[in-house]
Amino acid sequence: MVIERPLEGRRAIVTGGNTGIGAATVRALAAAGARVMINYVEDEDQALALVGDLEGDNNEARAFKADITDEAQVSAMFEAMDKAWGGVDILVNNAGIEGDREHTWECDVPTWRKVIEVNIFGSFLCSRAALARMVPAGQGVIVVVTSVHEVIPWSGYSAYTTSKAGLAMLVKTMAQETADCGVRVVAVAPGAIKTEINEKVWGDPEAAADLCTKIPARRIGRPEEVADVVAFLASDTASYITGSTVYIDGGMVLYPTFIHGG
């Protein structure tokens, strides 16, 4: 039997939920029946417009501005969830930044540190707040958006790749800690996805063609293709999945240069 709204009544937070993969995830969770809080730190108009769209479709949604690297702001966001909906069932740690492209020996330390703070500390602070509620409740799902660069090096982006690899191990550790508590923790690792942040690549025909040579599927993915997997992992259909990374990358981690042999 197919359940049309498998997340009916669930309470979700999506960090960085007003743009790109985050916004697509908000829509997917809402379409599956969840009440969704959209976290944002910039572009408030986009967050409020998304709330309006969801409410227009008879879904419950709220927007909350919070810097996820700030412990007090994260606490305030989860307290707002408690007040609005009595807790949280789903956390999607989506917010993240790449930083500037620089070789490691050229890196600006504050910029390198900022990537680590947003990508790792932000996910840690939000996960800690969520687990403090989920573990006593005996239920909950955390989905962490990593990247194919949790396993693929990326020259010029040492902070980003380090942060994504670190998140993969954070997911495994939290999953191990909570597996007997009714809580699941999983990761999704997108490859090249058509979002605003990388428009300079997919918007340039030559650059897009070069990128597609690195993808066995020979195309760039859509945000909705990531969001649908997140919604599945958050549902009871995925109830026996924890501690794993699901790659949503058109085969990018399959070493496409070896397609024709070694």
C-alpha positions as CSV (number, residue, x, y, z in Angstrom):
1,M,0.0,0.0,0.0
2,V,1.4,3.4,-1.0
3,I,0.9,6.1,1.7
4,E,0.2,9.4,-0.2
5,R,1.4,11.6,2.7
6,P,3.9,9.5,4.6
7,L,5.1,12.4,6.8
8,E,1.6,13.6,7.8
9,G,1.8,15.6,11.0
10,R,5.6,15.3,11.4
11,R,7.5,18.4,12.5
12,A,10.6,19.3,10.4
13,I,13.3,21.9,10.3
14,V,15.4,22.5,7.2
15,T,18.5,24.6,7.6
16,G,19.3,26.8,4.7
17,G,15.8,26.0,3.6
18,N,15.0,29.1,1.5
19,T,17.1,28.4,-1.6
20,G,18.4,25.6,-3.8
21,I,18.4,22.0,-2.4
22,G,17.0,23.3,0.9
23,A,14.0,24.9,-0.7
24,A,13.3,21.8,-2.8
25,T,13.5,19.7,0.4
26,V,11.1,22.0,2.2
27,R,8.6,21.5,-0.7
28,A,9.1,17.8,-0.7
29,L,8.6,17.4,3.0
30,A,5.5,19.6,3.0
31,A,4.1,17.7,0.0
32,A,4.6,14.5,2.1
33,G,2.5,16.0,4.9
34,A,5.2,17.5,7.3
35,R,4.9,20.9,9.0
36,V,8.1,22.7,8.1
37,M,10.2,25.4,9.7
38,I,12.4,27.1,7.1
39,N,15.7,28.2,8.6
40,Y,17.6,31.0,6.8
41,V,20.3,33.6,7.6
42,E,20.0,35.7,4.4
43,D,17.3,36.4,1.7
44,E,14.4,36.7,4.1
45,D,12.1,37.5,1.1
46,Q,12.7,34.1,-0.4
47,A,12.0,32.4,2.9
48,L,8.7,34.3,3.4
49,A,7.7,33.7,-0.2
50,L,8.2,30.0,0.3
51,V,6.1,30.0,3.4
52,G,3.3,31.8,1.5
53,D,3.5,29.2,-1.3
54,L,3.2,26.3,1.1
55,E,0.4,27.9,3.1
56,G,-1.4,28.5,-0.2
57,D,-1.3,24.7,-0.7
58,N,-2.8,24.2,2.8
59,N,0.5,23.2,4.4
60,E,1.8,24.5,7.7
61,A,5.1,26.4,7.4
62,R,7.1,29.0,9.3
63,A,10.4,30.8,8.7
64,F,13.0,31.4,11.3
65,K,16.2,33.5,10.9
66,A,19.1,31.9,12.8
67,D,22.8,31.7,12.3
68,I,23.4,28.0,12.9
69,T,27.0,28.6,14.1
70,D,25.6,30.6,17.0
71,E,24.5,28.3,19.9
72,A,22.0,30.8,21.4
73,Q,20.3,31.3,18.0
74,V,20.1,27.6,17.4
75,S,18.6,27.1,20.9
76,A,16.0,29.9,20.1
77,M,15.1,28.2,16.9
78,F,14.4,24.9,18.5
79,E,12.5,26.6,21.3
80,A,10.3,28.2,18.7
81,M,9.6,24.7,17.3
82,D,8.7,23.6,20.8
83,K,6.3,26.5,21.2
84,A,4.8,26.2,17.7
85,W,4.5,22.5,17.3
86,G,5.6,20.8,20.5
87,G,8.9,19.4,19.3
88,V,10.8,18.2,16.3
89,D,10.6,14.9,14.4
90,I,12.9,15.6,11.4
91,L,16.0,17.8,11.1
92,V,17.6,18.3,7.7
93,N,21.1,19.8,8.1
94,N,21.3,21.4,4.6
95,A,23.0,24.8,5.2
96,G,26.6,24.9,4.0
97,I,29.2,27.0,2.2
98,E,32.1,26.2,-0.1
99,G,34.5,29.1,0.7
100,D,36.9,30.7,-1.7
101,R,39.0,28.6,-4.1
102,E,42.6,28.6,-2.8
103,H,45.3,26.1,-2.6
104,T,45.9,25.0,1.0
105,W,49.2,26.9,1.3
106,E,47.4,30.0,0.2
107,C,44.3,29.7,2.4
108,D,43.0,32.6,4.4
109,V,42.6,31.2,7.9
110,P,39.4,33.1,8.8
111,T,37.7,31.9,5.6
112,W,38.9,28.3,6.1
113,R,37.6,28.4,9.7
114,K,34.2,29.9,8.6
115,V,33.6,26.9,6.3
116,I,34.3,24.5,9.1
117,E,32.1,26.5,11.5
118,V,29.1,26.6,9.2
119,N,29.3,23.1,7.8
120,I,30.4,21.1,10.8
121,F,29.7,23.2,13.9
122,G,26.3,24.3,12.4
123,S,25.3,20.7,11.8
124,F,26.6,19.7,15.3
125,L,24.7,22.4,17.1
126,C,21.4,21.7,15.3
127,S,21.8,17.9,15.7
128,R,22.6,18.3,19.4
129,A,19.5,20.4,19.9
130,A,17.4,17.9,17.9
131,L,18.7,14.8,19.6
132,A,18.1,16.3,23.0
133,R,14.4,16.2,22.0
134,M,14.3,13.1,19.8
135,V,16.1,10.7,22.2
136,P,13.8,11.2,25.1
137,A,10.8,11.0,22.7
138,G,12.1,7.7,21.3
139,Q,11.8,8.8,17.7
140,G,13.2,11.1,15.1
141,V,15.3,11.4,11.9
142,I,18.3,13.6,11.1
143,V,19.3,13.9,7.5
144,V,22.7,15.6,6.8
145,V,23.5,16.9,3.4
146,T,27.1,16.2,2.7
147,S,28.6,16.0,-0.8
148,V,30.4,13.6,-3.2
149,H,33.4,15.6,-1.8
150,E,33.1,13.6,1.4
151,V,35.1,11.0,-0.7
152,I,36.3,12.9,-3.8
153,P,39.2,15.4,-3.3
154,W,38.6,18.9,-4.8
155,S,41.7,20.9,-5.4
156,G,41.4,24.4,-4.0
157,Y,38.6,23.5,-1.6
158,S,40.4,21.8,1.3
159,A,38.1,23.3,3.9
160,Y,35.0,22.2,2.1
161,T,36.2,18.6,1.5
162,T,37.4,18.4,5.0
163,S,34.1,19.5,6.4
164,K,32.1,17.1,4.2
165,A,34.3,14.1,5.2
166,G,33.9,15.2,8.8
167,L,30.2,15.3,8.5
168,A,30.1,11.8,7.1
169,M,31.8,10.5,10.3
170,L,29.6,12.7,12.5
171,V,26.6,11.0,10.9
172,K,28.0,7.5,11.5
173,T,28.8,8.4,15.2
174,M,25.4,9.9,15.9
175,A,23.7,7.0,14.2
176,Q,25.7,4.5,16.4
177,E,24.8,6.5,19.5
178,T,21.1,6.6,18.8
179,A,20.3,3.4,17.0
180,D,18.7,1.8,20.0
181,C,16.7,5.0,20.9
182,G,14.3,5.0,17.9
183,V,16.3,7.7,16.2
184,R,17.9,7.4,12.8
185,V,20.8,9.6,11.3
186,V,21.6,9.4,7.6
187,A,23.5,11.4,5.0
188,V,22.7,12.3,1.4
189,A,25.7,13.3,-0.8
190,P,24.7,15.3,-3.8
191,G,26.9,15.6,-6.9
192,A,26.5,18.3,-9.4
193,I,23.1,19.8,-8.9
194,K,21.6,22.7,-10.7
195,T,21.2,25.4,-8.0
196,E,21.8,29.1,-7.8
197,I,25.2,28.7,-6.1
198,N,26.8,27.0,-9.1
199,E,25.0,28.8,-11.9
200,K,28.3,30.1,-13.2
201,V,29.1,26.5,-14.2
202,W,25.8,25.1,-15.6
203,G,25.0,28.5,-17.1
204,D,28.1,28.3,-19.3
205,P,27.7,25.7,-22.1
206,E,31.4,25.0,-22.2
207,A,31.8,24.6,-18.5
208,A,28.6,22.5,-18.3
209,A,29.8,20.2,-21.0
210,D,33.2,19.7,-19.2
211,L,31.3,19.0,-15.9
212,C,29.2,16.4,-17.6
213,T,32.3,14.5,-18.6
214,K,32.8,13.8,-14.9
215,I,29.3,12.4,-14.5
216,P,28.5,8.9,-16.0
217,A,24.8,9.9,-16.4
218,R,26.1,12.8,-18.5
219,R,23.8,15.4,-17.0
220,I,23.5,17.7,-14.0
221,G,21.0,16.8,-11.4
222,R,17.9,18.7,-10.2
223,P,17.3,19.9,-6.6
224,E,14.1,17.9,-6.6
225,E,16.1,14.7,-7.2
226,V,17.9,15.2,-3.9
227,A,14.8,16.4,-2.1
228,D,12.8,13.4,-2.9
229,V,15.5,11.1,-1.5
230,V,15.5,13.2,1.7
231,A,11.7,12.9,2.1
232,F,12.0,9.1,1.6
233,L,14.8,8.8,4.2
234,A,12.7,10.8,6.6
235,S,9.8,8.5,6.2
236,D,9.0,5.2,7.9
237,T,9.6,3.4,4.6
238,A,13.3,3.9,5.4
239,S,13.0,2.7,9.0
240,Y,15.9,0.3,8.8
241,I,18.4,2.7,7.3
242,T,20.7,4.6,9.6
243,G,24.4,5.6,9.5
244,S,24.6,5.4,5.7
245,T,25.4,7.9,3.0
246,V,23.2,7.9,-0.1
247,Y,25.0,9.3,-3.1
248,I,22.8,11.3,-5.5
249,D,25.3,12.1,-8.1
250,G,24.6,10.4,-11.5
251,G,27.5,8.1,-10.7
252,M,30.1,10.8,-10.1
253,V,31.8,8.7,-7.4
254,L,32.3,5.8,-9.9
255,Y,35.5,7.2,-11.4
256,P,34.0,8.1,-14.8
257,T,37.5,8.4,-16.5
258,F,37.7,4.6,-16.1
259,I,34.5,4.0,-18.2
260,H,36.6,2.7,-21.1
261,G,38.9,0.7,-18.9
262,G,42.2,1.3,-17.1
